[in-house]
Amino acid sequence: MILLAGGTGTLGRKVIPLLLARGLDCRVLARHADGAGELGPGVETVTADVGDRPAVERAMQGVDTVVSMIQGFGGPDALGARTVDRDGNLTLIEAAVAAGVRHFVLLSIDQAAPDHPSELFRMKYAAETALRSSGLRWTIIRPTAYMETWLALVGLPLVRTGRTRVYGQGKNPINFVAADDVARFVELAVIDPSMEGSTVVLAGPRDLTFDQFTAVVGEVTGRPARVDHAPRAMLRLLSTVLQRVRPVLAGQVGTALVMDSRDMRSDAGPRQRLAPSIPVTPLADVAQREFARELASRPDEGPA
Ligand SMILES: NC(=O)c1ccc[n+]([C@@H]2O[C@H](COP(=O)([O-])OP(=O)(O)OC[C@H]3O[C@@H](n4cnc5c(N)ncnc54)[C@H](OP(=O)(O)O)[C@@H]3O)[C@@H](O)[C@H]2O)c1
């Protein structure tokens, strides 16, 4: 049995069919697992917060491998990186040890570090550290930013209205990876024992500024991207003002600033050498796929 914590998310929904196709039993844990629709034939669901230790312990029964894809950084009811990415993962790790789980696959993030300016990256690092010293067999996957996540946030308004907003100057190169490619590595981590004990950085084909990212979406949709930029000074002010009242939102704004200014480039070379058969999917292909329905339903227009 594979326990997929956060299996209802963007990545989780891509991982499940790959594991089912291999005949593996899947159990998904999330707060809204029951309302998540059909996740796949025979998939068990546990509706629980990862902070609910007894529920997490029950979900571990009979589990061989845990895949943690939880995140508390973004989304309408996100609880924050400290609560989910650090403490939630600590709960999963401790419960996995207690239940005699064999292997734990942790979804972390490229550049996770104890002194990173973004809390998310520090909390992921704390979870990595706990996992490495847990006594469990482990595999840590460190992807860059998911194309699908940012296509939904920044690309979809463009497709729907021809206009979008990026946070900051939009001139800083960032690496983006397709979540489909990441899912293939998660599958590999589950089935291939030679991955155990490794920390794998998963980068996509190109580093792109947000201005370039929106231009690619514009090309795919066949009309130029009209992009507004939220000024850095406004983001700094927002991040400070929100800190006490809306700390999760303040963390998101702070991370937007980091993404606009810190070196976020990465290299797909190592992952290609590790698993040459897994594609390094370009952004235009992912955008075509993600927006196929919107583009097809546009009156008098189709994909470029
Ligand atoms: N998206 C990116 O750009 C990116 C980049 C690098 C690494 N990652 C990592 O990759 C993994 C998957 O990312 P994703 O984008 O697929 O995430 P996602 O779509 O936001 O999904 C997050 C999942 O975590 C669950 N979750 C959140 N809070 C929870 C809680 N308190 N208790 C139980 N479950 C909870 C969510 O379900 P409920 O809301 O129903 O609880 C959902 O299933 C995460 O670990 C993320 O940090 C993502």
The ligand as an SDF file (V2000), in Angstrom:
LIG
                    3D

 48 52  0  0  0  0  0  0  0  0999 V2000
    3.6150   23.7490   -7.2780 N   0  0  0  0  0  0  0  0  0  0  0  0
    4.9150   24.0130   -7.3720 C   0  0  0  0  0  0  0  0  0  0  0  0
    5.3510   24.9160   -8.1060 O   0  0  0  0  0  0  0  0  0  0  0  0
    5.9000   23.2060   -6.5710 C   0  0  0  0  0  0  0  0  0  0  0  0
    7.2850   23.4120   -6.7640 C   0  0  0  0  0  0  0  0  0  0  0  0
    8.1960   22.6430   -6.0350 C   0  0  0  0  0  0  0  0  0  0  0  0
    7.7560   21.7090   -5.1170 C   0  0  0  0  0  0  0  0  0  0  0  0
    6.3960   21.5400   -4.9450 N   0  0  0  0  0  0  0  0  0  0  0  0
    5.9540   20.5240   -3.9730 C   0  0  0  0  0  0  0  0  0  0  0  0
    5.3210   19.4530   -4.6790 O   0  0  0  0  0  0  0  0  0  0  0  0
    4.2750   18.9010   -3.8690 C   0  0  0  0  0  0  0  0  0  0  0  0
    2.9780   18.9010   -4.6620 C   0  0  0  0  0  0  0  0  0  0  0  0
    2.6910   20.2450   -5.0280 O   0  0  0  0  0  0  0  0  0  0  0  0
    1.2980   20.6140   -5.7190 P   0  0  0  0  0  0  0  0  0  0  0  0
    1.5120   21.8910   -6.4460 O   0  0  0  0  0  0  0  0  0  0  0  0
    0.7490   19.4140   -6.4030 O   0  0  0  0  0  0  0  0  0  0  0  0
    0.4250   20.9320   -4.4290 O   0  0  0  0  0  0  0  0  0  0  0  0
   -1.1470   21.2760   -4.3880 P   0  0  0  0  0  0  0  0  0  0  0  0
   -1.7710   21.1200   -5.7300 O   0  0  0  0  0  0  0  0  0  0  0  0
   -1.3080   22.5670   -3.7000 O   0  0  0  0  0  0  0  0  0  0  0  0
   -1.7060   20.1020   -3.4440 O   0  0  0  0  0  0  0  0  0  0  0  0
   -1.3850   20.1060   -2.0890 C   0  0  0  0  0  0  0  0  0  0  0  0
   -2.0010   18.8940   -1.4370 C   0  0  0  0  0  0  0  0  0  0  0  0
   -1.7450   18.9640   -0.0290 O   0  0  0  0  0  0  0  0  0  0  0  0
   -2.9890   18.7550    0.6600 C   0  0  0  0  0  0  0  0  0  0  0  0
   -2.9390   19.4750    1.9310 N   0  0  0  0  0  0  0  0  0  0  0  0
   -2.7130   20.8060    2.1380 C   0  0  0  0  0  0  0  0  0  0  0  0
   -2.7810   21.0840    3.4440 N   0  0  0  0  0  0  0  0  0  0  0  0
   -3.0550   19.9220    4.0800 C   0  0  0  0  0  0  0  0  0  0  0  0
   -3.2520   19.5710    5.4290 C   0  0  0  0  0  0  0  0  0  0  0  0
   -3.1950   20.4800    6.4200 N   0  0  0  0  0  0  0  0  0  0  0  0
   -3.5190   18.2890    5.7510 N   0  0  0  0  0  0  0  0  0  0  0  0
   -3.6060   17.3410    4.7520 C   0  0  0  0  0  0  0  0  0  0  0  0
   -3.4010   17.6100    3.4470 N   0  0  0  0  0  0  0  0  0  0  0  0
   -3.1420   18.8940    3.1150 C   0  0  0  0  0  0  0  0  0  0  0  0
   -4.0430   19.3180   -0.3030 C   0  0  0  0  0  0  0  0  0  0  0  0
   -5.3450   18.7960   -0.0510 O   0  0  0  0  0  0  0  0  0  0  0  0
   -6.3960   19.5610    0.9240 P   0  0  0  0  0  0  0  0  0  0  0  0
   -6.3260   21.0140    0.6040 O   0  0  0  0  0  0  0  0  0  0  0  0
   -7.7130   18.9100    0.5980 O   0  0  0  0  0  0  0  0  0  0  0  0
   -5.9620   19.2450    2.3000 O   0  0  0  0  0  0  0  0  0  0  0  0
   -3.5090   18.7840   -1.6300 C   0  0  0  0  0  0  0  0  0  0  0  0
   -3.8560   17.4340   -1.7690 O   0  0  0  0  0  0  0  0  0  0  0  0
    4.2080   19.7470   -2.6010 C   0  0  0  0  0  0  0  0  0  0  0  0
    4.9330   19.1250   -1.5790 O   0  0  0  0  0  0  0  0  0  0  0  0
    4.8900   21.0470   -3.0220 C   0  0  0  0  0  0  0  0  0  0  0  0
    5.4600   21.7530   -1.9400 O   0  0  0  0  0  0  0  0  0  0  0  0
    5.4690   22.2480   -5.6540 C   0  0  0  0  0  0  0  0  0  0  0  0
  1  2  1  0
  2  3  2  0
  2  4  1  0
  4  5  1  0
  4 48  2  0
  5  6  2  0
  6  7  1  0
  7  8  2  0
  8  9  1  0
  8 48  1  0
  9 10  1  0
  9 46  1  0
 10 11  1  0
 11 12  1  0
 11 44  1  0
 12 13  1  0
 13 14  1  0
 14 15  2  0
 14 16  1  0
 14 17  1  0
 17 18  1  0
 18 19  2  0
 18 20  1  0
 18 21  1  0
 21 22  1  0
 22 23  1  0
 23 24  1  0
 23 42  1  0
 24 25  1  0
 25 26  1  0
 25 36  1  0
 26 27  1  0
 26 35  1  0
 27 28  2  0
 28 29  1  0
 29 30  1  0
 29 35  2  0
 30 31  1  0
 30 32  2  0
 32 33  1  0
 33 34  2  0
 34 35  1  0
 36 37  1  0
 36 42  1  0
 37 38  1  0
 38 39  2  0
 38 40  1  0
 38 41  1  0
 42 43  1  0
 44 45  1  0
 44 46  1  0
 46 47  1  0
M  CHG  2   8   1  16  -1
M  END
$$$$
